[in-house]
Amino acid sequence: MMNDMINKITEILKSEGIGKYLINKTEKSSSELFFIRKKLDVRRAKNITDYKVTVYRDLEKDGAKLRGSAAADIFPTMTDEEIREKLKEAYFAAQFAANPFFELVSGEGKAVADDSEDPHSTEDAVKMMAEALFSADNDGEAFINSAEIFAVKEKIRIVNSDGVDAAFNKFNINGEFVTQCKTEEDVELHYSFDYDKVSEKAIAEKAAEGIKSAKDRSTAKRSLKSGNYDVIISGGELATILSYYVDKSDSAYIYAKYSDYSAGINVQGSETTGEKLNITCIATQPYSSEGIKMSDLKLIDNGELKAIHGGNRFAQYLGIAPTGVYEKIKLDAGSESLEEIKKKPYLQAVKFSDFQMDFFTGHFGGEIRLAYLYDGNSITKVTGGSINGIISNAHKNFVFSKEKYSDSYYEGPFAVKIENVAVAGSEE
């Protein structure tokens, strides 16, 4: 059926005189569980197949060769005429989205398949993750009040008019849960998770952390004073900070002059007193959506930018090899344990309302929902206030933990200590 549908699409494209195209086929199967407290509330399973067809149209303006593109979503239930109309509409629209000319990714015209597959069914995966999640729900005061768990398997095929024909499988398990505590103040904390394999230990640890945080947030005080602190940031928020370097070295942003990065620069400046960055972009699939063959890419080595990364079009504009778009990065393990990092006064923010990294300005931060303040003598649970850091100062003195963290998007140290970060207080 898959081959028949792709053949049908290519025949219609040919009959309409559309010579340049890219077909992305996704066959997705999923299992979903929804819980209220520990009780299973809803169970769902889905099987969806769709095709995204990008058509290209060559134009010329003022003597310059251009190439426009537009995409159409095609579904197996559509008739031949419905498919034809969708593709014609896209081809018509492509003339209004013209860019400097670029070649499509080329292939050998032979089908290339990667048949690797997660050993677990989606049904088994959600059950295993649910059991691990609720295994941590054994506190007398704080608990998980709801949870959603999704396991998705995808069979992907990529075909274009220039000989690309590749297929591979992907697996993902993601979702969210809410922890609650009513000890002093009725508090709910929201957590999301995303893994590329069944990760029972990781989800159990995350749930335990969430339950403890809800309990601590319920009794936390608005006593944080404004000032500069040595701040400890961990998990997903650390990954968010590191996304700055990935965005700044993206070929699309460099071509558009949003970034001044170039290979060979020291991304941390010349006055680094902390740890040097060593970041690798991890290939989580063998081919990009354009058909670029992907492999791990060393992005930053001891603070030096080694590569520019990105998709096909902007790579051609910059005269570099396209790498594909990466979804995951790896940072080398840190030099100190959390216990060592915490020997001096610190503010450890463990839960934010919304933590963000603005790669345009270099500012990062968010409103604090829960943090632990150590003044050298005792630890105080605090809430409120916000962290307001700037990367050009922060990355001069990074200290990363030896403890590790991993999910679908990041693998590396669990925490980072950043010296002298501005904090707006919440003292009542």
N, C-alpha and C positions, 0 to 999 in steps of 0.2 A: 504493500500500500504506500509506504514511504517513497520507494523508487517511482511508483506509478504517478504519485502526486508531483514529485519533482520533475519527472519527464513531462507531465501535463503542463506545468508552469513554463518550462523551458520551450516547449513547442509553441505555446501561446506567445511568449516573448518573441520568438523567431518569426512567427506569422505577422506580428505587429512591427517588425523591423527594429526591434530593440536589441542591440547587439552587446551591450555591456550591462551586466547585472551581478548581484550577489544575493544568494538565497541562504537564509538561516532557518533551519528547521529545528524545532524543539518539541520533543515528546516527553511530557512530564507526568509522573505519577506521584501522589502524595497521600500521606495519612496525617490526620489532625486529631488531637485530643484537647478538650476544654474541661477544666476542673473548677468547681466551687468548693473551697477548702480542699479536703482530700477526696471528695466525691466526684466521680466522672459525670459530667453534665452533658457533653455532646461528643460524639465520635463521627468523623467524616473521612471519606476517601474520594480522591479525584483522579481522573485521567484526562489529560488535555493534550492535544497536538495542534500546533499552529506553525505558520510559516511567515517570516518577514522577508519581503522581497524588496531590495534596494535597486532601483534602476538609475542608469547614468545617461546623461545627454550632453553631447559635445556641441559647443558653440564657439563663436568668434566675435570679439568686440574690439574695435580699434586696432585690428591686426594681432590681437592677443588671443591665444587659444585658451578656452575655458572648458570646465566640465562641471555640470550641475547634477544634483542627485535628489531623489525623493524616495520615500519608502511606502509600501503598502502591506497591510496585514491580510494574509490569506488563510482561510480555514477550510478543513476537509469537507465541510458540509456545503460549500459554495458550488454553484454550477459553473460550467465552463464560461458562460457569458458573464456571470458575476465576477469571475476571476479576470476575464479580459477587460472589463470596464474598470476594475480597480487598478490594473496595471497601466491602462491608457491614461487614467487620471493622474497616476504618479508620474508617468513620463511627461505629461503636459506640465505638471508642477515643477519638474526638474529644471526647466529653463529659467525659472525665477529664483533658483538657488545656485547660481553659477559661482564657481571659485576658480582660482588659477589651476591650470591643468595638472593632473597627477595620474599616474598609472595605477591600475588595480594590482593587488597582490597576485603573483603568478604561481602556478603549480604545474605538476607534471601530467595532469590529466588522468591520473590513476587514483582510484579510491584508496584512502589511507584511514585505517580504523584502529582505535585504541579501545580494546574491549575490557579494560579494567573496570571493576565494579565493587562497591562496598558490599561486604559479605552479608550484611543484615538487610532484611526486607524493611520497607518503611513502617509496616505494622509493628514488627519487633523493635525497631529503633525507637519509636515514640513510647512504647511500653517500658523499655529499659531506662530511658531518660526520665520518665515519670516516676518510676520506682526510686531512682537515684535522687531525684529532686526532693521527693517527700520523705526520704530517709533522714533528711536533716531537720524535718519538722517535728521536733520533740521537746521544744521549750514550753514551759508552763505558762508564760506570759505573752510571748510573741509567736506568730505563726504565718504560714502562707495562706492568704485568703482567696487567691485565684491563680490560675496558671493556664497558659496555652502553649502547646508543643506541636511543631510541624516538622515532619521528615519528608524530604523531596528528593526523588531521583529523576535525573534528566538524561535523555539520550539526544545528543546534539549532532547535527550534520551541517557542514558548511560547503556550499558549492558556488563557484563563480564562473564567469564567462572566460576567464584567463587560465583555466586549468586546475583551480583549487577544488579538491574533493576530499574532505576530511571528516571523520566522525569520532566522537568520544563520549564518555559517560561522566556525569557529575553527581555528587551526593552532598546534601546539606541538611542540617538539623538546627532549627532555630525556634524562637518563641519568646515568651515573657512571663514573668510572675510578679505578684504583688505581695509584699510582706506587711504585716500589721501588728501594732502593739497599742494597748490601752492603759498602760501602767499609770502614767500621770496625764499625758496628753494623747488623744487618739491620733495615731500616726500611721500613714500608709506610704511605703516606698516602692517605686517601680523599678524593675530590673529586666533587661533584655539579654538574650544570649544567642550566639551564632557559631556553630562548629561545622567543620567539614567531615566529621566522623562521629560516631557515638562516643561521647565523652562523659562517662558516668562520674568519675572522680571530680572532674572540673565543675559539673553542674551541681553536685552535692556540696562542694566547697563554696560555690557561689551562693547557693541557697542558705547555707549556714551563716555566711557573711551577711546576707540580707536580713536574716532573722535577728542576728545580733545587732545589726545597725538599726533596725526598727525599734528594738528594745532600748538601745542607747539614745536614739533620737527622741524617744518619748520622755526621757528625763533630762535631755540636754538643755543648757541655759543660753540665753542671749547675752553672753558676757564677753564676747570677743571685742577687743579694742582695736581701733585702726592703727596701722603701723606696717613695718616691714618685717617679714618672718622668713625663716628657712622652711620651705614648704615641701611636703612629701605628697606626691601624686602617683596614683597607681592604676593598673588594669587598663580598661578601655580609655580612660582619660589620658594616660601616658601615650597610648597609640594615637590618640587625637593630636597631641602635640607633635609627634613625629610625622604626622601627615603633612606638616608644613614643608618638609624637605622633599617629599614625594611630589607635592603640587608645584613647588618652585622649579623642579627639574623636569616637569612635563613639557613635551615639545609643543603642545598646543598653546600653553601659556607663554612659553619663550617666544614663539613665533608672533604672538599677539602683543609682545612687549609688556605683558603683565609681570614677567619675571626677568631678572637680569642674570640668571644663573648661566654658567658655561662650564664645560668640562675642565677640570684642573683647579678650580677655585677652592679655597678653604672656606667651607660653609659656616664654620664657627668663628671665623676671624683669627687674628694673629695673637690674641691675648688670652688664649684658653688655659685655664688653671684646673679645670675638671677633666672628665673623661672625654676622649675623642670618640666621635660617632663612627660606627661601622654598621652600615645598613645594606641589606640585600633584598631586592625585590624577588619574591618567590612566585614561580610559575605554578598556579594551581590547576591549570588545564594545558594540554599539549598544543592547542591552537587558539589564537584570538578569534573574535567574532568575524574578523576580516579574512581569516585564513593564514595569518602570520604564525610560523612555527615558533613557539615560546620556550624559553629556558630561563633558569635563575640568572639574575643580573646583579652584579656588584654595583651598588649605587654610590655609596660613600665608603671610603677606606681611610681610617684614621683622620677623619675630618675633611678629606679631599673628595670633591665630586668627581666620580670616575665616568659617569655616563649620563646622557639625556635619554629619556624613555618616552614611549607613546605610540600612537597608531600610525597608520600608513601615510595619510595625506600630509600631515604636518612634518613627519620625518623627511619626506621627499622635499618639502619646501626648505627645510634646513640643511638638506644634503647629507643626512645621516641614515643609518640603517634603522628600519622600524623594528620595534621590540614587541608590540602589542601592549594592551593596557593591563596593568597588574592590579590585583585585588588584595594582595597580602605582602607584608614586609617582615623581615627578620632583623632584630638588633642583637648584636653580640652581648653575652652575659656581662653583668656588672662586676665591680671590684670589691664591694662591701656587702655584708649581710644586713638585713633590716635591723637586726639587733645592734650592729655597729653604727648604722646610720642614726639610730634613735638615742645614742648616748648623749648627744647635745640637744638643747632646746629646739623644738620643731612644732609646726602645725601640720598635722596629717589630715588632709581632706579626703574622706572616704565616700561621700555621696554629695552630688551636685544636683541642682534643679535642671541645669542645662549647661554643659561644658562645651565651649567652642574654641576653635583655632582659626583665626583669620589670616590666611596666607598673604593677603594684600598688605595688611598693616603690620603683621607679626605679633599682634596681640592675642593672648589666650586667657581664658578664665571662665568663671561662672559663679552663680549664687550657691553658697554653701548650705546644704541641708544637715550635714553632720561632719564634724571634724574633732580630732583629739589634739588638745593643746598641752604640750609638755614645757614647763617653765624651768626645768632643771631640778625640780623637787617633786612635783606631782603632776598627774594627768587630769585635765578637765574636759568633759564632753560639752561641746559648744555647737550652736546652730545660728544661722543668719550670717549676714555679711557676704563679702564676695572677694574672690581672688582676681587680681588684675595684673598679669605678667606680660612682659614683652620678650620675644624670643631672642633678640639681638643681645640682651643682657643675660637671659636665662642660660643660653647654651654655652656660655663661657665657663660655667661651673657645675655642669651636670655631674651627679654621682648616682650611678645605677646600682640596683640591688643584684645580689647573686641569685635570689629567688626568682623563679620564672613564671610566666603567664603565657597562655596560648589560646587563640580562637581562630575563626575563619580569616581574620584580617591582620592578625599580629602574632608574632612569636618572639619572645625576648624577656628582658628583665621585668619583674612584677612592678617595681616602683622606681621613682627617680626623686632625688632631693635636689631642690633648686634654691640657692641662697638669695636672701634679700629681695623677696617678692612683695609687692605692694598688696595690702589687704585692707579693704574697707570694712570697718567693724560693725558690730550689731549690739553694742552694749546698751542695756535698757536704762 
